[in-house]
């Protein structure tokens, strides 16, 4: 499979968004379940991070599917 700058960039962006989600938003929600930091609103701090994670993953899969199709077509 041919690796292009674009697909590497997409993969990097997906990982950055997922990292922010896993390292910051999910721990905040867990702490809030325990009754701490109740004044912090995850939606105000992180906006639509869940939706961004979902859309970036779909976009990454779309790029992968097209890359595989291109390789199969060229061989």
Secondary structure as UniProt FT lines:
FT   HELIX           5..20
FT   HELIX           21..25
FT   HELIX           26..33
FT   TURN            34..35
FT   TURN            38..39
FT   HELIX           42..46
FT   TURN            47..48
FT   HELIX           49..74
//
